[in-house]
Amino acid sequence: MGTISGRPALPIAEAAQAPPEEARETGAFDPHQRWSRLVGGGDGIVYAVQSDGALYWYRHRGWPAAAFDWANQGGGLLIGSGWQDFDTVLGDLNGVLYGVRGDGTVLCYQRLVADLDTGAGTWANNGTGVVVGTGFNAFPRIFGGPGGVIWCVDADGVLYRSRRVNGTFETPQPLGDGFNAARYLFSDTANVLYAVSGTGALTWFRYRDGIGWANGGQPVAIGDNDWFELFRRDLFAGGGNGAVYLIRIDHSTVPGDDGDLVELRLANHETVDTDGGPRWIDNGTGVVVGKGFTVERGAGLQGYPRQQSVPAGGRVSIALSTAFSSVTAQLVRVAPGGDTPEAVTGTTTVAGGLQTVAANYRSAGCGWAERYAAGIPATWPSGVYAARLTGRFGRVQHIPFVVRPAAPARKIAVVLPTNTYHAYNGWSGHDQYSEGQEGVRRPISFLRPSYTWLIAPKGQYDLELYSDLELLRWLSAEQIGFDCYIDHDLHVGGWLPAYSAVVLGSHPEYFSMAMRTNLANYLASGGSVIATGGNQIYERAEFDADGTTLTFRAADGSRDLFLDHYNLPESQLLGVNFEYEGWMTFAPYRVLRDHPFLAGTGLTPGSEFGAHGRNGAASAWEFDTLQGLDGEAPPSGVIAQGTNPTDRAGAAMVCKELPGGGFVFSASSMTFNGAIRVDPVVRRLLRNVFDRALSRPAPALS
């Protein structure tokens, strides 16, 4: 599973003639990101929502054998417009489509096809959607459609099901939890779910009414760990037939468009558990059955800040591409603050319209023009802000940015690990970890939309901005003032000596050499660091001259690790080093010895804490330990250790005392911040850490 056959991929061809009442492929779109959604409709029907909102009908006649054979010689039939109004589009059988608006309303449409070889037909109800559900905006993750079922995952990972009964969708009912660990979720008929796990494997679930979950609710592995890396652009079920469609990423040294449509067919999609495993047609070898299916799910409304860090008193500039002719825009403050962003400007109407990306958009940026800009008053507190862009029917996109102080104003500085956000930003399908591009460096532009700069929960484990917002919101609740910066601000430096402590976020993996040097000098001068994450200061990545592109990897294409290439282990600064063995394990910490940071927690040696969090347990995913390398904290400085099943156990929570009177605290786990607002013990412990930092003067004042 996961391999792609070498058979030739035939192009989808335009049909020679179109029925007079319909139109062939046309409209405004960017070929690099033509489609915003592909959904299956059963019997080989594929509905495609173009980035401008146009809806097309295709039929893959070769679906039973995963063969190249398309109706209309592969040409798409234009059957609708205005589909950019929906956050999500779901496909059912018998020509039924569901559109889910941003306000949570679900509309039902039905295409009555008279000829399956051409797609000719009409819309029921004259093409007017019928409201069949409301309230679905309560769920950040929605998928489904086949069999008249909508599946939802809430912010805590609980899975809900809503069935269409007597024409309308019932109130969603909880059926399971832990589904926020899946990277992708999609479904077929008979309550069959497919999930791409955190490790990248494809797994199968089925819920049987009156019986419960097949296999005791445990996933059945039906595909290997290549699934996330190979097919990260899009995945969907054909609808009722076990067909699974994927968009494969391009593996060229300089990747081209990711437009290959691949099909695999699971012959026993309803009975995997009782058959002893999956029965894939053609041994599960994916077959390229179409070209030109470049998918970007946010293409209807997306954008990016042209500067990620703006000084108070400066100006933010937002590049925007949208299928809407206009949208409303305003700025909101995300942090400091609570869970609900606070509007800090009025709304204004800005021009919309799609913008095409430059040919080298992954490395040089999209090149989109400014559509919205606003001045930042000098009185605004430093923190995370966002441009809120709103289209019709409540479709919203937030584009975050950081307001840094014009001059240091607080005792605590928080550096958001924005280099890591970009390293994992799969917009356009490719990032630091995508397969291919062997033997070369990887320049990745910041001037493109992002899937990792998110200010709202997504019903999925999040180790990027949303995880760090958990920390910032806790700081706000504790009334601990902070100034906010991004990685490039640390690269430029000059401001660190003004702070009593510098805080690092959940996953500060990528540092430039200047970032590392600036932090080392700060610690040597008497500063303190509170490192709330794991896998930290691990790999070198360098900025271009204007700070809008980050280049990853060494000249030969290998990972440019500080330890391997420069003999600079992360422990020289933070007292701990990345541990490979514990990847994707989740466990609580166990206290090893008493320490002042445990005051008021009720913990004693042997006590455990951090068993639960928004991203799993507090010692999880990736973490750092003691390994005998230079600069590590002494064993007496290890406060607690994760109970993960590895040779060196889990995350080593340490306090490293420094000669200048400062200290380094490291939680040493990427999921620690996700536990702060869930576990009261974690909150008290962290408060003790910050109280010590706040009691000390900044190096510039000492």
N, C-alpha and C positions, 0 to 999 in steps of 0.2 A: 504493500500500500504506500501511496505517496509518490511513486515514480510516474513519469509521463512517457508514453510510448513514442518511438521514433517515427511513426508513420506520418506522411505529409499532412499538413493542415491546409485544407482547401478554404479559400476565401468565401465569405458570404457574398453572393452576387445580387445585383439589383434585378428585380423582376422586369420582364419585358413589357408587360401591360398592367395597368392598375384599373380596378373597377371604377366606373365613372363617378360614383358617389364618394369615393375615398381618395386619398392622396398617398404617394410614395414618400420615401424618406426625404425630409427637407427640414427647414427651421434653422435656428441659431444655436450652435453648439461649438465647443472646443474639442477637436478630435483627441486631445490628450486626456480629456475627462468628459467623454460624451454623455454617459449615462449616470443618473443619480440613484437608480434602483432597477434591479432585475428581479422578477418574481415568476415562479412557475404557476401554471394554470391547469396542469394535468394533460395527458395525451400529447405531450411534447410542446404545449403552448407556453411561450415565454412572453410576458409583458415587460416592456422596457420603458422607463420614464427618462426622457431626455433631459439634459440639464436646463433647458428652457421651459420645461413643463409639458412638452409634447409627449403623448403616449403612443407607443407602437406595439403592434401585434406581430409576433413571429410564431412559426410552428416548426419544431424540430421533429420531422417524421422518423428520423433514425434513432429515436431514444431507446427502443427496446434492446438494441444491440450496441448502443453507444457508437453509432455509425454516423458518417456525414451524409445527411439527406434532409434537405429543408424544403418546405412548401415555398412557393413563389420564387424558386431558385435562390432562396436565402434572403430575399428582399423583405424589409419590414413594411408593414402597412400602418399608416398614420390613422389612429382611431379616436384621438382626443387631445385636449389641451388643458392648461391650467393645473396640472398635477403637481406643480411646485408648491401648491397650497398645503400639501400634506407633509408632516414630519416623517410618516411611515406609510408605505403602501404594502398591502398583504394580498396574496393571491389564493383563491379557493378554486374548487372545481366548477364546471358548468358555466364558465364565463364570468364568475363572480369575482369582484375586486373590492377590497376594503381600504378606504383612505382614512388615516388617523391624523386629525389636526392637532396643532399645538395646544389648543384649549381642551383636548381630551375627547372631542366628539369623533365618533366613528360613522362614516358614511358608506353605504353599500351601493355598488353599481353592478349591472349585469350586461355583458356583451352577448347578444344572440347571434351566433355565427351560422350563416346559411351554407357556407362552403368552406370546409377545413383545408382545402387546397389553395384557397386565395385569401381567406379571412374575411371575405365579404359578409356583411351583416348589419345589424342595427343595435342600438342601445335600448334596453327596457326603460320605461318611464321617460322616454325621450332624452335619455342621458342625464337626467337629474338624479343626484345622489339622494338616497333615503337614509335618514338618521337611524342607526341601529344600535348605538351605544354612546354612553357619556362617562366622564370621570376617569378616562384612561391616562390623563396627564398626571395622575398620582404615581405613575410608574416610569422610572427612567429608561427601562429596557422593555421593548415590546417586539414580539415576533409571532410567527404562526400564519394562520389563514387556512391551510388545508383541513378539510373536514369541518369547517365552520367553527374553528377554535382559535382564540387569541390567548397567547401565553404572555405573562408579564413577570418581571423580576423587580422587586422593590429595592430601595437603597441599601437594605440589610442582607440582600441575597435570597429572600424568600420568593419561591416560585408560585405564581397564581395561574389558574386556568379560568377562562370565561368561554362558555359555549353559546352558540347562537340557538336559542330556543324560541319557537313561535315567532321567528323573524327578528328578534332582538338579542343582544348579548346580555347574559345574566351577570350579576355581580361577581367579580372575580373571587375565586375560592383558593385558599392556600393549599398546596399539595406537597411542598418540600422546601428544604432550605439548602444553603451552601452553593447556590447556582451563580453567585457572584464570582466564583473561582474560574468560571469558563470564559475563554476569550471570545468565542463565537457561539451563538445558539441559533438553531433553525429547526423547523419541524416538518413532518409529513402527516399524512392521514393516519387514522387509528391511534392517535395520541402518541406518536413516535417522535422523540426528540433526538437531535444530534447536537453534540457539544464538542468544541475543540477545547481541550483541557489546558490547564496552566502549563503543562509540559509540552503542549503542542500536538498531543494525540487526539484522534477522532474517536468519540465514544457515543454509545447508543443507550437510550432510555425508552421505556414504554410504560404508560399508565393504562391499566385495564380497569374500566369502571366496574364496581362491585367486587373487585379483587385487590386492587392496589398496584404498586409498582412492580414490574417484572424484575427478576434477579434481586429481590429484596431492596430495590431502590438503588443498588450499586451500579455504576456505569459498566457497560460491556465495551471493551476496547475493540474497535473495528478498523482502526487505521493507525499507522505509526506516527512518530513525533515530527515527521516532515510536514504535517498538515498546516501548521501555523506559518512556517517559513515559506512554503511553496505557494500557498493559496490565500495570502493575507488580503487580497483586494476585495473579494466577495465570495460568498457561498450561499446557495439556496437549493431547496428541494424542488423537483419537477412537479410534485403534487400527485400523490396517490399511486406511484408506480416504482418507488425506490430509486429513481434517478436523482443523482446529486450533481449539481453544476458548480463550477468553480472558475474564478478568474485567476490565471497563473501569472506570477510576476516574471518579468524578463530577466534572464541571468547574464546578459552581456556585460562585458567589462564596463562599458558606459551604457546603462540600461535604457532601452527604448520604451515605447508605450506598452503597458500591460493590458493587452487586448485579447489574449487567447482565451476562448471559452472552452473549458474542459468538462467532459462528462464522465462520470463513473456510475455504474448501476448496481444496486444492491438487490439481488433477486428475492431475498427473504427479509425484506425490511420490517415486516410485522412479527417475525418469529426468530429473530437472532438468538434470543435466550434459549429457546427450546431446541433449536437446531445445532447447538454447540458452537455457534459463532457465525460470522458473516459469510455469505455466499456471493462474492462479487463476480459479475460478468467479466470475462476476459482477465480473470485473476486480479481484479481490482486495479488494472493498469489504466490510468487516465488517458483519454483520447481527446485530442484537440478537434473540436467539431465546429468552431466558428472563429472569425477574426473581427476586430474592430469593436469589441465590447469593453472599452475602457470605462471603468466605473469609479466615481468618487461620490460617496453618499451625501456629502454636504454641498454638492455643486449648485444646488438651488439657492443657497444663502451661505456665503462664507467670506472670510477676509482675514487680515492680519494687521498688527501694528507695524508701522514702518520704523519705529524705534520701540524696543521692548522696555527700556528704562528711560523715563522722562523726569527731569528735575522739577520739583515744585517751582512754580513760576514759569514753566516751559509750555510746550504745545505738543499734544498727541495727534498723530496723523494715522488714519485708518484707510487701508486699501480694501476695497469691497468688490465682489462679483456676485451678482444675484439675478435670478430669473424674474424677480419683481421689477416693475418699472420704477418703483420708489419704495423706500422703507422709512420708518421713523427711527431716530437715533437719539440716545442720551447716554451720559456717563453714570455709572454706579460705583459705589465704594464696596468692595468685597471684604477687605480686612485692612485695618482693624474694624471689628464689628461682629455681629452675630451670624446666624445661618442664612438670613435673608439679606441680599445686597440692598444697600440704601441708595436711592436715586440722589445724585448730587448736582444734576443739571436738569433743565427742562428738556422736552423733546423737540426735535426739529425734523423736518422732512428732507431726505437726501435722495439724489438721483440714483436709480438702480441700473440694471442692465448687466449682461454677462461680459466679462473680460477674459480674453484668451491668455494662456501662459506662454512665456518665452520658451524657445526650443530647449534651452538648458536650465529649465526652471528648478530642477532639484538642487543644482549647485550654485546657480546665480540668482535665484529668486524668480517669482512669478512676473515681476515687472508691471504690476497693476497700478493704475493711477489712484491718487487719493480721492475718496468720495466723501469722507467725513473727517473733520478736525475740530479740536476744541482747545482753548487755553486752559492751563492748570493754575488755579490761584496759588500764590505763594503761601497762603494760610492753610492749605489742605495738608493733613497729616500724611506722612509717608506710609505706603502700604500697597496693597493689590487693588487695582481698579479694573473696570471693563467698560467697553463700549457695548451697549445693549442695542441690537438691531432687530426690529420687529417688522415682519411682513404681514400678509393677510391671515386672519383666523388664528392669531396667536402663535404663528411660527416665529421663534426667537433664536438668535445666535448671539452669544457673548464673546467678545474678543478682549481677553485680559491684557494688561500691561502693568508695570510697576511704576509708581511715583516714588522716586528716591528723594531724600532731603536735599535742599540747596546747600545746607551745611548741617553737620551732625546735631541732632536735637535731643536724643535719648541716650541712655547708658547701654542699651542693648541694640546690636545690629543683627538682622537676620539676612542671610544670603540664600536666596532661593536657587536650587541647583538646576538652573535653566539649561545648562549644557546637556544634562541628562534628559530633560524634557525633549530636547531636539534629537538626541541620539535615538530615542524610542518613538519619535513622531512618524507614524506610518502613513501620513498623508502623502499621496502619490505612490504608495506601495513600498517605498524603499527608505531604509534608514541605516543606521550603523550596523544592524544585525541581519539585514536581508541577504539571502544567498546570492551568489554570483560576484561580479566585480573582483575576481581573483587577482592578487598581485599588484593592487594599486591603492593609493590613498582614496578616501571618500569625503569630498567636500559636500557639506549639507548646508543649505541656505536657511536662515531664519525668516526670510521674506516669503513665507508661504503659510497657508492655514495650518492649524495644529489640532491633533487629536489628543494631545497630552496637556495642553493649557486649558483645562476645563474647570469651571467654578461650580458646577452642579454634579451631584452623584450620578453615576451611569449604570448602577446595578451591577458593578463589576469591581474586582479589586483594583485599586488605583494607587500607584506608587509615585505619581508625578504631582502636579500642582494641587489636586484636590486633597491628597494626603498631607501636603504641607499646610493647606488651609486648616486642617484639623489642629495643627500646632498654633497657627496664628489666631484662630478663634478662641483657643484656650487661653492664650496670652491676653487677649482682649477681655475675656471673662474674669481673669485674675487681675486685671488692671495693671498689667506689666507693659509699659510703653516700649515700643521698638521702632527703629528705622529699618526700612526694607531696601534691599539691593538685589541685583542679579549677578550671575557669574562674571559677566564682562566688567561690571563695576569693580569686582575684586581683582580682576586682571589689570585694570587701570590703577587701582590702589590709591594711596594718599590719605584715606580717611580712617583707616583702621585704628590708629593710636588714640582716637577720640572716644573709643568705646571700652567699657569694662569687660564686655564679653561679646564674642562673635558666635552666632548660632548657625549651624549647618543643618540642612533639611534631610528628607528621608533617604535620598539616594544621590549624594554628591560624588558620583563615580569619575567624572571627567574634569580634569583641571589642566589649564595651560601651565607652562613652566613659571610664568610670571605670577599666576594665582598662587601656586605652591610657595614660591619665594616670598611673596607678600605675607602669606599666612605664617610662614616660619619666622620671619622677622618680627611680626606682631607678637608671637608667643615668646620669642627670645627677649623682647622688651618688657615682659611682665603681663601680657594679655592672657585672657582665658578663652577657651573654646567649649561650647556646648554642642556636641555632635549627636543629633537625635536620630541618625539613620545608620545605614550599613553599606558595605561595599563602597568605601569612601576613598577619594584621592588615589584612585587605582590606575587610571589610564590617562595618558597625555593626549590632549587635543588642542589645536592651536587656532586662534582667531585670524581672520584676514585684517587688513589695515583699518577698515571701517567698522569692524566688529559685527558684521551681519552674516558671515559665513564661518563655520567651524569645520576644520579638516581633521578627520579621524584617521588613525592608523599610520604605521611607519611606511617608509618608501617602498618596501617590498610587499605591502599589503597586510602585514601581520599586526596584531594588536600591539599598540605602542605603550606597553606597561611600564610604569615607573620603576618597579622592582627589577624586572627582567632586563630592561634596556639602559637603565641609569643607576641601578643599585640604590634606589631611593624608596624603601618600603614605606607604606602609609603610616606604620607605627612610629616612625621618627616624629610625626606630628601628633597623631591621635592615640598612640599606645596600643593599637590592635591592627590586625591584618586580615584581609579577606580569606574566608574559609570556603573552599570549593565543595566539600562533601555534603553540606547541608542544604543544597539547593532544593527549593520547593518542599521543605519540611516545615511544620508548624507546631509550636510548643510554647508552654509558659516558661518563665524564668524560675530558678530556684536560688534562694539567698545562700551565699557561701559564708559570709561573715558580717558582723555588725559594722555599721558605718554611719556617720552623721547624716548622710542623705536619706537614711531609713527612718529618721526621727518622726514619730507620729503616724507611721504606717501600720504599726502593730506587727511588723515582720520580724522574725528571728531566723537565725541560721536553720536552713531546712524548709522554710516557708516557700510556697510557690505563689506567683502572681502573674498577671498578664495572659491568662488562658484565652481571653476573648478580645477581639478588636474588629474594627471595620474591614481590615485586610487580613483576617485570620488572627492567629495568636500573635503575641508581641515579639517572640523570637522566631523569625520565619523568613522564608523565601530566599534571601541572601543575607549573610551576617558575617561578623568579624570575630576572631578569637586570638589567643596567644599562641605563637608558633616558634618562639625563640629567635625572632628577628630583632634587628637593632631598634632601640627606642621603645620597646614594648613596656607596658605597665608591669610592675612587679606583681607576682601572685597575690601579695597582700593588698594590692589595689583593685582586685577583682571583687566587686560587690556581689554580683549574682551571675549565673550562667544559665543559658537556655538549656532545656532538657531535651533538645533535638537528638535523634538517634544517629550520632556521628562519633567518630573516634575521639574528637576533641570537644564533644558536646556542642551546645549551641552558642548563641551570642554571648560574648564576654562583656558584661556591663562593668566598665572600669572608671576609676578616678585616678588620673595621673597627675601627681604633684610636680610643679615646675620650679626650677631654682629661683626665678624672679618673683615667686609668691603667687603666680597664677596657677591655674589648673586646667586640665582637660577632662571633661566628662564625655564618655561615649556610650550610648545605648547599644551600639554595634548591630542593630537590626533594622532592615528596611521597613518593617511593619510596626515598629514601635509607636510612631505618631498616630497610627490608626487605632491604638488602644488608649490614647490619652483621655478621650472623653467617654470611654466605655468603662474603664477600670479606675475606681477611686484611689487605689493604692498607687497606680502609675502617676496619677495627678499629684498626689501628695509628695511622692518622691521627686518629681520634676520641679515642684514648687521649691523644695529644699535646695535643689541645684541652683535655681535662679536666685533664690535669696542670698546664697553665698556670692554669686556673681555680682549682684546688685550692691553688696556690702563693700565691694572693692573699688578703688578709683581706677579710672582709665590710665593706661600707660603714659599718655601725654600729660596727665595731672599728677602722677606719682613721683 
